[in-house]
Amino acid sequence: MIHRTESFTHLGHQLVYDVYGTKGPVLVYLHGLLLDSDLNRGIAEALAARTHRVVLLDLLGHGRSDKPTHAASYRIDSYADQAIALLDDLGVRRAVLGGMSLGANVSLFAASQNPERVSGLVLEMPVLEWAVPSAALIFSPILLMAHYARTPLQWLGKGLRLLPDTPFPPLNSILHAGSVSPNVMAAVLHGVLVGPVAPTVEARRGIVAPTLVLGHRYDLIHPLDDADNLMRHLPNATFVRARSPLELRLRPNRLTEEIGTFLDQVARPVAKRRRRAGS
């Protein structure tokens, strides 16, 4: 699938993004914490084949975008400002925002702070109240390693940067995450974990944009209860249950069909209704 790569400057930092497709409604789809746009290339290609435009942004500190070493640069609500600045650079007044994990939470903040710019949301594996203990348990040791085991991590990163990309972009995204310098990794984790993780429940109830929530079992960081509760908080939400955390990356047809149908409905509004789609 042919795509183009662009960049823009936001608050003095360069942010890089890719555009798939040339026409149709726009979906901005964001990656997870420490990952990058390679995670979502298969999704972008599948949706672009359905005549949707999909934009993949590398958030600050990730992928090809700038990587300052100050934790204050990496609050999730600040990432929401970057998503809105991306729409400005695209010349798009309104778009559907979404993403996985961190990307889902960033999209929630953007919809809460700038509802006039968000026509819909696709929220894959959001990280909310039920995930907090597990997220702290998993990411706190990584943050400590980035602070106090920098030399081994630097050597690991150098080794990973020597590896060629694989034919499977999501795996490349994971390898790229391991190659990030310890200083940047520590700053990103510190900024994300210390700042607000998601809008308050009251703020979520005020998000009226049509929303597709994707959730699944078997994942401590992205528990199904968080996805299910978020669907209940949002007044115009649809919940679709994935069969596994990897379904959208390994066997994407069913879920990309759900996302594509949702984008069509947002572009051509239909009577609002809530539903559940099981596996």
RAPEUR-V564613 format. One record per pair of residues at least 6 apart in sequence whose C-alpha atoms are under 8 Angstrom apart, sorted by the first residue. I is the first residue (numbers start at 1). J is the second residue. If there is no record, write none. Layout:
# RAPEUR-V564613
I;J
I;J
This chain:
# RAPEUR-V564613
1;20
1;45
2;20
2;21
3;18
3;19
3;20
3;21
4;18
4;19
4;20
5;16
5;17
5;18
5;19
6;16
6;17
6;18
6;19
7;14
7;15
7;16
7;17
8;14
8;15
8;16
8;86
8;89
9;15
10;82
10;85
13;60
13;65
13;66
14;65
14;66
15;57
15;58
15;59
15;60
15;64
15;65
15;66
16;57
16;58
16;59
16;64
16;65
17;55
17;56
17;57
17;58
18;55
18;56
18;57
19;53
19;54
19;55
19;56
20;44
20;45
20;48
20;53
20;54
20;55
21;48
21;49
21;51
21;52
21;53
21;54
22;51
22;52
22;53
23;51
23;52
23;53
24;51
24;52
24;53
25;52
25;53
25;95
25;96
25;263
25;264
25;267
26;52
26;53
26;54
26;55
26;95
26;96
27;52
27;53
27;54
27;55
27;95
27;96
27;97
27;98
27;263
28;54
28;55
28;56
28;57
28;95
28;96
28;97
28;98
28;99
29;40
29;54
29;55
29;56
29;57
29;97
29;98
29;99
29;100
29;103
30;37
30;40
30;56
30;57
30;58
30;59
30;98
30;99
30;100
30;102
30;103
30;104
31;37
31;39
31;40
31;57
31;58
31;99
31;100
31;101
31;102
31;103
32;99
32;100
32;101
32;102
32;103
33;101
33;102
33;103
34;61
34;62
34;177
34;185
34;188
35;62
35;63
35;173
35;174
35;176
35;177
36;58
36;59
36;62
36;63
36;173
36;176
36;177
37;56
37;57
37;58
37;63
37;173
38;169
38;170
38;172
38;173
39;169
39;170
39;171
39;172
39;173
39;249
40;56
40;169
40;170
40;249
41;56
41;169
41;170
42;169
42;249
43;248
43;249
43;252
43;256
44;54
44;55
44;56
46;256
47;53
47;54
47;256
47;260
48;54
50;260
52;260
57;83
58;64
58;65
59;65
59;79
59;82
60;66
60;67
60;73
60;74
60;79
61;67
61;68
61;74
61;184
61;188
62;177
63;176
67;184
68;184
69;183
69;184
69;187
69;188
70;187
71;186
71;187
71;188
71;189
71;190
71;191
72;187
72;191
73;188
73;191
74;187
74;188
74;190
74;191
74;192
75;191
75;192
75;194
75;195
75;196
76;102
76;105
76;106
76;109
76;191
76;192
76;195
76;196
76;197
76;198
77;106
77;109
77;110
77;196
79;106
80;106
80;107
80;109
80;110
81;110
83;107
83;110
84;110
84;114
84;117
87;93
87;94
87;95
93;117
94;116
94;117
94;118
94;119
95;117
95;118
95;119
95;120
96;118
96;119
96;120
96;121
96;122
96;263
97;107
97;118
97;119
97;120
97;121
97;122
98;104
98;107
98;121
98;122
98;123
98;124
99;107
99;122
99;123
99;124
100;123
100;124
100;125
100;126
101;123
101;124
101;125
101;126
101;127
101;222
102;126
102;127
103;123
104;122
104;123
104;124
104;125
104;126
104;127
105;123
105;126
105;127
105;197
105;198
106;198
107;121
107;123
108;121
108;198
108;199
108;204
109;198
109;199
110;118
111;117
111;118
111;207
111;209
112;199
112;203
112;204
112;206
112;207
115;207
115;209
118;209
119;209
119;210
119;266
120;209
120;210
120;211
120;266
121;209
121;210
121;211
121;212
122;211
122;212
122;213
122;214
122;259
123;211
123;212
123;213
123;214
124;213
124;214
124;215
125;213
125;214
125;215
125;216
125;222
125;223
125;224
125;227
126;215
126;222
126;226
126;227
127;197
127;198
127;221
127;222
127;223
127;226
128;197
128;198
128;226
129;226
130;223
130;225
130;226
131;220
131;221
131;222
131;223
131;226
132;221
134;220
134;221
135;220
135;221
139;189
143;185
143;186
143;189
143;190
144;186
145;153
146;153
146;182
146;183
146;185
146;186
147;182
147;183
147;186
150;182
150;183
153;181
153;182
154;179
154;181
154;182
156;178
156;179
157;178
157;179
157;180
157;181
158;179
159;179
160;175
160;176
160;178
160;179
161;176
161;179
165;172
166;172
170;249
201;233
204;233
204;234
205;233
205;234
205;235
206;234
206;235
207;234
207;235
208;234
208;235
208;236
209;236
210;236
210;237
210;266
211;234
211;236
211;237
211;238
212;237
212;238
212;239
212;240
212;259
212;262
213;227
213;230
213;231
213;237
213;238
213;239
213;240
214;227
214;239
214;240
214;241
214;242
215;222
215;223
215;224
215;227
215;228
215;239
215;240
215;241
215;242
216;222
216;223
216;224
216;241
216;242
216;243
216;244
216;245
217;223
217;224
217;243
217;244
217;245
218;244
218;245
219;245
227;239
228;239
231;237
231;238
231;239
236;272
236;273
236;274
237;274
237;275
238;274
238;275
238;276
239;275
239;276
239;277
240;276
240;277
240;278
240;279
241;276
241;277
241;278
241;279
242;248
242;255
242;278
242;279
243;279
247;255
248;255
248;256
